[in-house]
């Protein structure tokens, strides 16, 4: 066991005992408060204190069962039914599950309490009395439910607000990074250099080059306020971007795009731009080692791969900023994550294709 792992285990145990101690103190306080409310005079004599002990144990058991059950119900429902997206459904589920649990728990406690205190035999147990007596702790259960429901709603609302702010920050960072990459002096210099040569060599190619360059900038400006864009739009952008690079690199760059269906799928905007930019920026593209880029749909994933032939002595080494940007946006938008696979010959990124509920 490494020192870090050992420290984590010790800290986990420490947290467990701290939470247990806090849980017991809270329920002891609740049980004591109930006794003060219902029998405040019992504390003025030793006989009164002794007579109060069975009721105190009963109140403590009820408090433990109700408080533990409330936390378990919230823990069970949190990943399944959202307070933010379906508040009415969540309230109904919480109420039904918790009250059902509370009644069963209270019924068992009342049954055991009556059996132990009154020494009933099985054929003497007053079931109707136990049933009615079990309803009394339900008032306490309603208080617990209100507390846990309010706490759970506030926690999820706060979490949703934080995630929305993170998504906004990531989107702004992505917009800035995309515009910065596209307006990079090297990118503009190379594009204008290719264009200046094309003007004298092939007027049709130069016109096509200008058209594709304008489409790239137009797309970046159009989607900078979007959280998701359709796969169709993103692929059109990718084609324009790769065809523009193809004019620059000619036979040194090859690409293919094979898609089964584009309809109904969405991805974070400019995800492909970041991947394609990295592929071209950090890999050799020459006659001896042409760069191959493939965009392929596999079910509900988009596979973007390129031949792995990194440049030697790069002046701008890859820092993974683009990939981290995409990963973070997927974390904020979906529970599905991107996968990065690299071997000696290929670098592959698998992007989940998202579906938006109508």
N, C-alpha and C positions, 0 to 999 in steps of 0.2 A: 504494500500500500504506500503510495507516494505521500509526502507531507501535505500536499494540497488536498488529496482525497481524504486523508485522515482528519484534516481540519474541517472539511465539509461535513463528515460524519459526526464529529464532536459538536459542531454548530447545529446540525439537524437535531441531535438529541437534546441539546440545550433549549432549542426552540420548542420542542415537544413538551418538555417538563414545564417550561414557562407558560405555554398555552394551557396545559392541564391545570396548573396551579391557579391561573386566572379564571378558568372555567369553574373550578370548585369553589373559589372564593365568591364568585358572582352568584352561584346557586345557593351557597350558605347564607349570603346576605339576603337573597330573595326569600328564602324559607324563614329566616329570622324576622324579616319585615312582616310577613304574613302572620306570624305568631304575635307580634306586637299589635297588629291591627285587631286580631280576633280575641286576644287574651292578654291585654297589657298588664293586668293585675297579677298574672301568674308569675311575674318576675320579682314580686315583692316577698316571696316566701320560698323556702326550700321545697316544701310540699308542692307548691304551685309549679316550680321548675320541673320537678320529677314528673308531675302529671302531664306536663307539656311535651315531654320527650317523644312519646309515640307520634303525636301530631306534627312535631318538628321533623321527625324522620320522614313522615308521610309527605309533608310539604317539600322537603328537600328532594325526595325521589320524584315527585311530580315535576318539580322545577328542572331537574336534570334531564328527565325524559323529554319534556317539552322543548327545552332550549337546544338539546342535542338534535332532536328531530327536526326542528326548524332549520338549523344549519345544514342538515343532510338534505332536506327537501330543496333548499336553495342551491346547494352544490349539485344536486341531480338535475335541476331544471336550467341552471345557468347556460350550459353549452347547447341546450336543446330548444328552449323557447326564450326569445329575446324580449326584454322589457322595452327596448327602444323600437323594434320593428313591429312587435305584436303585443302591446301592453295589456289589452283586454284578455286575450288568450292566456297570457302569462298569469294574470291575476286570478282567472278562473282555475287554472291548473294548480296554482299555489294554494288557493283556498281549499279546493277539493282534496288534494293530497295531504295537506297539513292537518286539516280537521279530521279526516279519516284516520290518519296516524295518531293524532292526539287522543281521539276517543278510544281507540284500541289500547293505547298505552295506559291511559287513565283507568280504563276498565280492569286491566290486568293488575295495576297497583292497588285499586280499591278492593279487588277480589282477594289478593294476598293479604292486604291490611285487615280486612274483615275476618278472614280465616285465622290469621295469627292472633289478633286481639280478642275476638269473640269466641274462638275455639269451636267454630262450626264443624260439624261432620258434613260429608258430601251431600247427604240427603236432607240436611237442615239449612243449606245455603239459601238465603233470601235473594234470589236473582233480581227480582223487581227493585228491591231496595238498593242493591249494588248498581243496577242500571241507572237509577235516579241519582245516586250518589256520584256516579261517574260523570254526570253532566255538570256538576259544580266546578271541577277544575277546568272545564271548557272555557269559562270566562277568562281564566289565566291564559289559556291557549290562544284566545283571541288577541290578548295583549302581546304575547310573544309573536304571533303572526304579523301583527301590525309593525312591530319593531323590526323583524327580519325582512318583511316586505319592503319597508321604507329604506332600510340599509342596503338591500340588494339592488333596489331601483337606483338609489343615489350612486352606488359603486359603478353600475353598468352605464348610467348616464355620464358619469365622469370619464369612464374609460372610452365611451363613444366620442366625447368631446375632445379628448386627448388624441385619439386616432384620427379624427377629422383634421385637427391642427397639424399632426404629423404628415398626413396626406397632402395638405395644402403646402407645407414646407417642402416636401419632396417634389411636388409638382412645380413649385417655383424654382427649385434647384435644377430640376430636369429642363425646364424652359431655358434657364440661364445657360446650362451646359450645352444644350442643343444649339442655341443661337451662337454661343461662343465657338462651338466646333464648326458650325457652318460659316461663321464669319472669320474663322481663323485665317490670318494672312497667308499661310502656306496653301490653304485650300483655295482661297481667291486667286493667289498668284498662279498656282498650277492650272486652275480653270481658265483664267484669262490668257495664260501662255498657250494652252491647247487651242483656245478660241482664236488667238491671233494667227496661229499656223493654219487653222482650218479656213479662215477667211480667204487666204490666198490659194489654198489647195482645193477646197470643195465648199462652194457656197451653200449647197443643200445641207451638208453635214454641220456647218457652222450655225445655220438656222435651227436645225434640230437640237444642237447643243444649247443654244440660248433658250430655246423653249423648255428643255428639260431642266435647265438651271433655274429658270423662273418658277417652274412647278415645284421644285424642291423648296425654295424659299417661301412660296405661297402656302405650301402644306404646313411647314413649321409654324407660320404665323396663324394658320387656321386652327390648329389643334392645341395650341399652347394653353388654352383655357379648359381643355377636356380632360376628364379622368380616364375615359375609355374611348377608343375609336373602333370602327368596324374593321374586321380583317381585310375586307375589300380595299378600303382606303389605304391601310398600312402597306398592303402588297403593291398597290399602284405606286406608292411612294418608293418602295424598295426597288421596283423595276426601273423607275426614273433615275434613282440614285446609282444603281449598278450600271445602267446603260451609259450614264454620264461618265462613270469611272472606266467603263469599257472603251469609250472614245479616247480617254487618256492613256490607258495601259494597252489597248489593242489586244493582240493575241496573248499577252502575258496574264490576262485575267479572263476567266470563264465562269459563268454562273448558270444555274438552272432553278426554276421555280415550279414545283409540282404540287398542286392543291386539289383535294377531292371536292370540297364544297366550302365556299366562303361565307354563305348566308348564316346569320344567327350567331356568329362568333365575334368576340371582341378581345382586344389586348390593350395594354397601356400605350399611349401614343409615343412614337419615336423609339420604341424598344428595338425595332429592327435597325434603325439608323445607328444606334449605339453599338450594336453587334457588328454591323457591316463596317462601320468606321474603324472599330478595333481590329477586325480581320485584315483590312487593307493597311492600316497604320503599322501593325506590329509583325507582319509577315512579308517574306520576300515574294515579289511578283516579277519574274524575268522569263526570258525565252528558255533558259535551262530549267527553271523551276516556276512554271506558271502557277498562279494561285487559283484554286477552284473553290467556289462558294455554292452551297446548295441550300435551298429552302424547301422543305418537304413537310406535308401534313401527314401525321400519324394519329388517326382517330381524333381525339380532342386535344392534341398537342401539335405545336409547330416546331419542327426540328430545324435549327439553323447551324450548319456546319461549314467548316473551311479546312483546307489542307494546312497542317501545322508545320510551318517552316519559318520559325522566328528569325528576325533580322539579327545579325551579329553587331555588337557595339552600338546598340540603340542610344540615341541621345535623349529619347523620351520613353523610358521603360513603362510598361503597362502597370498601372497601380490598382486595377480592378474597380475603379470608380464607376465606370459604366455598368458593370455587372451588379455591383452593390446597389446602384440606383434602381435597377430593374427589380432586384430581389426585394428591396424595401417597398416598392410600390405594389408588388404582388402580395406581400405580407399584409398590407393595409387594405387591399381590395378583395382578397380571397383567402381561403384556407389551403389553396393549392400553391405549390412553390415551384420555382424553376429548378432545373437540374443541369449541372455542368459536368461534362465528361471529357476527359482529355487522355489521349494516348500518344504514341510516338509519331503517328501520321495524321491525326485528325483532332480538331477541337470542336466539340458539339455542345450546343445549348438547347435544352428542351423547354419551350415556353408553353405553359398551359393556355388553352383557348377558353375564354370565359363566355358564359351565357348570361344574358341580362333578363331578369324576369320582367314580363310586360305588365 
